[in-house]
Each structure stands twice: as C-alpha cells, then as structure tokens.
C-alpha cells in the first residue's frame, strides 16, 4: 500500500513528482497546494545552504529550513552536508527573480512539519509504516520514516532470530516496513521521537515453520554457537538447533537437514551437512503483514496449557 508520506528517495520517480518539476507553471501550482516534492541536492555552499537545480533554475534550501531539530535551532553542519548527492523532500515557498534570473526557495523543514502534523502525529502504537535504513549502530539502525524524519529501530526489535549487528539483516538505503513501537522521551520538534519495531511483521513461529518440512535439506545462517548446539537461522523469525559440529563459525551459510519440527515445543531440530562462507543477505526478508496494526501479534503458537 502506498502511504501519503514516504521516506526520502521514494518520490523522485513518481509521475506526480516529475510533472510538478517539469516546468515553472506546474511548480507554482505545487507551491500553492503546499505539495511535498523531491529532488537531489547538487551542493552545499559556504553558508551551509543546499543548492538544487529545478526547472533549469537555481533552487535553495537555506540552512534554517533544512530540518526540524530537537532544540529548534539550525541543523548541525553534518546534518546539512550529508544531504549533498541525496534526494530530499521539500515544499516550495517562493519563486522570485534575483539579478535577472529565477530563484526558487524551498523548505525541507516545512515538509517535515507537514509530515508530523498530517501523518506521524496521528499514528498509534502498532501502526505499520514505510521506512528506509539510513545509518547503522551496534545497538540498532536509524530509519527515515517520512520526509527525512529519523526513528530508531533497536537491534532486539529487528527479528526474532538474533543477529550481532543490524547489517546482518539490512543494507544501507534499504526500504523496509516497520511498526510504531512507541514514543521516546527524546523530543523532536516538541514531540516524542517515534521508536520502531520490525520483527512482528515477519510472521509467527507457526507461519514460518509452515514453509519447511521434515526431511528437507535447506540453507540457513549460523547465528550462534553454544555448548549444547548450534543455532541456524532458517528465516528471520525462525531458527533451529543443530548438534555441535567442528569447523562451523558464526555467519557461515549452512546446509542443514530438517530432522524434526515440534510445534508443541516450538522447536526445529537440524543436522548440519556442510557450512561455508557466503552472502549474509541470502535469506530474504518476507513480510507476513504489510499494513494495519500489529497489536494483536502473538509469536508463540503454544497454548497456555502446554
């Protein structure tokens, strides 16, 4: 489902965006309608203004219009210069003539305020939204959830299967789905910053286990090696346990034989046939939920009596 507000990078190719940027008449119409548009930044000048080329004219996002900030002041230098070469979303605020040439003034900040007011402020815990991975840290990844507004997806909320680093699951710039986990104490534009979760969209144990059968030999990723066995990820929300085998290392691809699937105990028993170095992205992310709300999600398929 296409949502009204999207992460930066998702609007550039749309017919509506292309039409609005095709000529000044269309651009003036978009300005009157306060529509959010998107184009790539060409450079940052010495005054920390972002410069774009729109309709063959110089377009400017002045430093004070680059972003909504936690303290209400100008965006930090690093937040400005890292926009160069990237697509940004904005609202056209003015088209004027300076020194005999048209100059177009834009505001990314106003686009973000509109995104907050008409979209993010209305979301409830559990609502599913589009996101784009922008930055990795050992504790999680930061994601653009609309118009360049950043939210944290902590590593423990990425998948049920444990990973050592967010890059084990995602790549930078990847478009993903996520859900609202809550609102943190950190204030952004007088609002609590939204935090995200992801694992609930990847299906229950039962939904994931249904994709496999006893007697199959499949591939997985070695996620952890314990004294009692080796955990192999078969899907982001499903791991099985294999007996210890010499030469196996965390991060390797493993060919495994499915010995048993025990639904009552939520266990998959595996036998490692072989292991080798491979691509970490070999297990594709598959979403079982793509819209709505995940508040009714229950991973555990067992009843309370079991």
JOJODA-V837326 format. One record per helix or strand of 3 or more residues. SS is the DSSP state (2 for helix, 1 for strand). FROM is the first residue (numbers start at 1). LEN is the number of residues. If there is no record, write none. Layout:
ss = (SS | SS)
from = (FROM | FROM)
len = (LEN | LEN)
This chain:
ss = (2 | 2 | 1 | 1 | 1 | 2 | 2 | 1 | 1 | 2 | 2 | 1 | 1 | 1 | 2 | 2 | 1 | 1 | 2 | 2 | 1 | 1 | 1 | 1 | 2 | 1 | 2)
from = (15 | 24 | 37 | 50 | 57 | 63 | 77 | 87 | 101 | 108 | 120 | 127 | 140 | 150 | 155 | 166 | 175 | 191 | 199 | 205 | 217 | 229 | 238 | 253 | 263 | 267 | 280)
len = (6 | 9 | 4 | 5 | 5 | 3 | 5 | 12 | 7 | 11 | 3 | 11 | 5 | 5 | 3 | 3 | 14 | 7 | 4 | 5 | 10 | 7 | 5 | 10 | 3 | 10 | 3)
